[in-house]
Amino acid sequence: MLPRLAQIAEEMLGIKLTPLQLRMFHTYSEELQAWNEKVNLTAITEPEAIEVRHFADSLTTLMVMRPRTPGLRVIDVGTGAGFPGIPLKIVCPAIELTLVEATGKKVDFLQHIVETLKLGPVTLVNERVETIGQMPEHREQYDWALARAVASMNTLMEYLLPLVKVGGHALAMKGESGPQETSEAQEAIRLLGGRLVQLTPVELPTVAETRYLVDVEKIAQTPPKYPRRPGMPNKRPL
């Protein structure tokens, strides 16, 4: 059952997935394929591709995060069908996970999969990230803010850094453009209270392009005016 995922987790991350975790990933894959026939959740529909491009890719965040502290607060912005947040919750059940998704039908799937996999408390937020970044219950409340394939780096930092407490981290999962985007976003990172820690290259089996994990530490409070109103970070990036 999902042998490639088990192999990648052990060889790249030093994690031996349990039989229960592998069954949970198998159920997740089946539900994703079934729902995708009626709701547009992903363009990746082959089971083998889901295993590597969604599940294993999500778990590569553990190359940087290594969440060992119980109660670590993690928010996944623009999660879509739950990536990378739900695979992280399967492997690290002690994290306190919040999933942010603006599309209602995708949130319906997330609710279904959280209940089906019995993941325990997971907070689902059906809202624009610019809006929740100004809400006291979310602003500067998280240890880690994550996003995969959501926006360019300078826009993404305006989404993520307002959610992170000082001393926490924003983690962007980027493709081959990651180093260039990060270089161009240095001023935005500084303005929003961040400091680039590292770019970690990721090489996944069967995936031709190099992916990058961009780790940004929050070293100062984000100015109150950020994030700007919905649509502005993308229309007029910092």
N, C-alpha and C positions, 0 to 999 in steps of 0.2 A: 504493500500500500504506500504510494508516493515515495518510492525508493530514492528518486533523485533529490527530493526535498530533504529527506533524512541524511543523505550523503553530503549535500551542500552544508546543512546545518552543522554536521559534525566536523567536516574538513575546514570550512571557512570560519566557523564561530566557536568550535569546541563544545557544541551543544548536542547532547544525545536526546532526540525527541522520544517521548514515551509512546507506547501503543495508544494510549488515550488521546494524546495530542495529535497523533497521525490520523486517528479516526475522526477527530474534530476537523482537521484540515480536509479530509476526504468528504465529509458532509458539507463543509463550506463550499468546496468545488462543485459538488452536485447541485446544491441550492443556487449557487451563482449561475450555473448553466441553465437551470430550469427557469429562474426568474428573468434571465436575459432574453428569453424568447418573447416576453411581454413588456419588459422595461429595459431601456437601453442603459445597461450598467457598465459594459466593457466591450471593446472590440476584440479582446483576447478571449477566445472561446474554446480552444482545444485544451483538453485536460493537462497535457504535458506542458503547454505554454503557461497555463494558469499556475501550475506547480512552480515553475521557475520565475516567470516574469511578474507574477503577483506575490506568491507566498515567499519564495526564497528572497526575492528583491526586497520585500518588506522587512524580512528578518536581518538583512544586512545592516540596518540601523544599529543593531547590537554590536557592530564593529566599533561604534563610537559611544553608544549610550551605556551599555553594561549596567542596567538598572537593578541594583541589589537591595536598595532601601525599600522596605515595605511602605506603601502609601505614597510612593512617588507619583506626583501629579503630571499626567501627560495629556496634551491636547493635539488632536490630528485635524488639521484644517483642510477643507475641501476633500474629505475622505472618499467621496464617491461610493464605491461598493465596500469600503472598509479598510483601504490600504493607505498606510502601513499599520494602522491602529489595531485592528482585530487580530492579525497574526501575532503582533506583539503581546496582546492580552492573552492569547492562547499559550504562549511560551512563558510569559511573565505575569501570572494571574494576580500578583500582589499590587500591580500598578493601578492607580485610580485614573481611568480613561474617560476622556470626553471626545466625542466625534462631532465635527462641525460639517454640515452639508446643507446647501441652500435649496437643493431640489427635493421636493416632498416625496416623490416616488422612490427616490434612492433612500431617503430616511425610513420609509416603510420597509424596504429590504433590510436595512441595518437593524431595525427593531426586530424583525423576523429572525435574523441570523443570531442576534444576541440571545434571544429567547431559545432558539433551537439548540444552540451550542451550550446553553446554561452558563454563560460567561459571568454571571453575577452582576453587580451594579456597574452599568456603563451609562454615562450621561450622553444623550443625543440632543443636539442643538440644530434645529431647522431654521437657520438664519444666515445672513451675510456676515462674513468675518469682520468687515469694517464696523458693523453694528456691535458685535459682541466685544470688540476691542475697547469700546467705550463703556461697557457695563461693569460696575464694581465687582460683581460676582465672578468675572472672568479676567478683568484687567490686572496684569502683573500677579497672577495667582498660580502659575504653572512652573514646574521644574524643567519641562521640555515641551516645546511647541514644534510639531512636525508637519511637513507638507511634501507631497510628491506630485510633480508635473502639474503645478497649479498656476504659476506665473513666472515672469522673469525675476531675477534675484532682487533687484531694487524694489520692485512692487511687493515681492514675497516678504521681504524684511519688514515692510510697513504692515503687513498682515500679522506676522509672527511675533516680532519683538515686543509690541505692546501687551501681549498675553503672558510674557515670561517675567518671573520675578527676578530681581537683581541677584546675580549668582547662578541663575538658570541658563538654559541654552535653547537656541533655535537651531533646528536641523533641517536643511533643505536637501532633498534628493533630486539630483540633476543629471542630465545626460552629458554628451560630449562637450556641450557649450558651457559646462559648469565653471571651469577656470576663468574663461573670458567674462562671463556674467558676474562672477564674484569680484573680479578686478574692477569692473565698471560700477559695482555697487558699494565700493569702499566708503564713499562719502555718505551714502544713505545709511549704511551700517553704523557709522560714527554718529550721525545725527540722531539716530533712534536709540542710542545708548548701548550699541553692541561693539564687539571686538572679534575679528576673525581668529579662530583657534587653529583650524586645519581644514584642508581638503583631502579627503581619503578616496583614492581610486578604488573602484569595485569592478571585478571581472567575473561575470556570471557565465557558467557553461551554456552554450548554444546562443548566447547573446553577443552579437558582434561588437557593438559599441561599448566603450568604457563608460561606466557611470561614476558619479562622484557624490560623496556625502560632504556637505558643507556645514561645518560646525561653527556657530557664532555664539559666543558667550555674552550675556547681558551684564554690563559693568556699571551702568548708570540708568536711572529712571528715564523712560521715554517721555519726551515733552507732551503735555496734555492734548495738544491739537492733533496728535497722531494716534490712531489712523484717521485720515480724513473721511468725509462722507462717502457712502457706497459709490463705487465706480471711479472715484478720483485717483486712487493709487495706481490703477491700471491706465487711466487716461493720461495722467500727468505724473509719471514716475519721478521719484526724488533723484 
